[in-house]
Amino acid sequence: MSQPFDIEARLRAALAPIEPPAELAVRMETKLGTLVELAADELEAWELSAMRDPRNWPRAAVRPAAAVVVGAGAGVGLVVLRTRRRRHKRRAQARSPLDLVERTLRDVGREALRVFEDAAPKR
């Protein structure tokens, strides 16, 4: 007689968490940072004077709009990636679940400010 089919054990084995390689996080952070910088450069180079003529609106508004979407998406990804990297340290330092939430929100705010400052034009 064959052994019984244990669906729970197979699901547990199949759904076990897998940590991505450390190199992947570094590569993603580099690429996301590059996207944020490129989007900021595109917005900085955008000329508002081109928007005075309504015939230019379809052409003149597409690139800045795309830059905003790409830059915001990459910025959010960068904040999440950097915040997630320090989750074990925050969890070890937290005294309660509420303290962990406060620490996480503080880290998110700090990283968002850092991404914003890095993308700001250097004058």
C-alpha positions as CSV (number, residue, x, y, z in Angstrom):
1,M,0.0,0.0,0.0
2,S,1.3,3.5,-0.8
3,Q,1.9,6.2,1.7
4,P,-0.9,8.8,2.3
5,F,-0.6,12.1,0.3
6,D,0.2,14.9,2.8
7,I,-1.0,18.0,1.1
8,E,-0.1,20.3,4.1
9,A,3.5,19.2,4.2
10,R,3.9,19.7,0.4
11,L,2.3,23.2,0.6
12,R,4.5,24.1,3.6
13,A,7.6,23.0,1.6
14,A,6.5,24.8,-1.6
15,L,5.6,28.0,0.2
16,A,8.7,28.3,2.4
17,P,10.1,31.8,2.3
18,I,13.2,32.2,0.2
19,E,15.6,35.1,0.8
20,P,16.9,36.7,-2.4
21,P,20.6,37.1,-2.8
22,A,22.1,40.2,-1.2
23,E,23.5,41.2,-4.6
24,L,20.0,41.5,-6.0
25,A,19.0,44.2,-3.5
26,V,22.1,46.2,-4.3
27,R,21.4,46.0,-8.1
28,M,17.8,47.0,-7.6
29,E,18.7,49.9,-5.4
30,T,21.2,51.1,-8.0
31,K,18.7,50.8,-10.9
32,L,15.9,52.5,-8.9
33,G,18.2,55.3,-7.9
34,T,19.2,55.8,-11.5
35,L,15.5,55.9,-12.5
36,V,14.8,58.6,-9.9
37,E,17.8,60.7,-11.0
38,L,16.8,60.4,-14.7
39,A,13.2,61.4,-13.9
40,A,14.4,64.4,-11.9
41,D,16.7,65.4,-14.7
42,E,13.9,65.1,-17.2
43,L,11.6,67.3,-15.1
44,E,14.4,69.8,-14.5
45,A,15.0,70.1,-18.3
46,W,11.2,70.5,-19.0
47,E,10.4,73.9,-20.4
48,L,7.1,75.4,-19.0
49,S,7.1,77.9,-21.9
50,A,6.3,75.1,-24.3
51,M,2.9,74.7,-22.6
52,R,1.7,78.2,-23.5
53,D,0.5,77.0,-26.9
54,P,-2.4,74.5,-26.6
55,R,-1.2,72.8,-29.8
56,N,1.9,71.7,-28.0
57,W,0.1,70.1,-25.0
58,P,-0.1,66.5,-26.2
59,R,3.6,66.4,-27.1
60,A,4.9,68.6,-24.3
61,A,3.1,67.0,-21.5
62,V,3.8,63.3,-22.2
63,R,7.5,63.3,-21.2
64,P,7.1,65.2,-17.9
65,A,4.0,63.1,-17.0
66,A,6.0,59.9,-17.7
67,A,8.9,61.2,-15.7
68,V,6.6,61.9,-12.7
69,V,5.1,58.4,-12.9
70,V,8.5,56.6,-13.3
71,G,10.2,58.8,-10.8
72,A,7.5,58.4,-8.2
73,G,7.3,54.6,-8.7
74,A,11.1,54.2,-8.5
75,G,11.2,56.5,-5.4
76,V,8.6,54.4,-3.6
77,G,10.4,51.2,-4.6
78,L,13.7,52.7,-3.3
79,V,12.1,53.7,0.0
80,V,10.5,50.2,0.5
81,L,13.8,48.5,-0.4
82,R,15.8,50.5,2.0
83,T,13.3,50.3,4.8
84,R,12.9,46.6,4.4
85,R,16.6,46.1,4.6
86,R,16.6,47.2,8.3
87,R,13.5,45.3,9.4
88,H,15.5,42.8,11.5
89,K,17.3,45.5,13.5
90,R,14.0,47.4,14.1
91,R,12.2,44.2,15.2
92,A,15.1,43.4,17.7
93,Q,15.0,47.0,19.1
94,A,11.2,47.3,19.4
95,R,9.7,46.9,22.8
96,S,6.1,46.3,21.6
97,P,4.2,46.0,18.3
98,L,3.2,49.7,18.5
99,D,6.9,50.6,19.0
100,L,7.8,48.5,15.9
101,V,5.2,50.4,13.9
102,E,6.5,53.8,15.1
103,R,10.1,52.8,14.3
104,T,9.0,51.5,10.8
105,L,7.1,54.7,10.0
106,R,10.1,56.8,11.2
107,D,12.4,54.8,8.9
108,V,10.0,55.2,6.0
109,G,9.9,59.0,6.5
110,R,13.7,59.2,6.8
111,E,14.3,57.2,3.7
112,A,11.6,59.2,1.7
113,L,13.4,62.4,2.7
114,R,16.7,60.9,1.7
115,V,15.5,59.9,-1.7
116,F,13.9,63.3,-2.2
117,E,17.1,65.1,-1.2
118,D,19.2,62.8,-3.5
119,A,16.9,63.6,-6.5
120,A,16.8,67.3,-5.9
121,P,18.8,69.4,-8.4
122,K,22.3,70.3,-7.1
123,R,22.8,74.0,-7.1
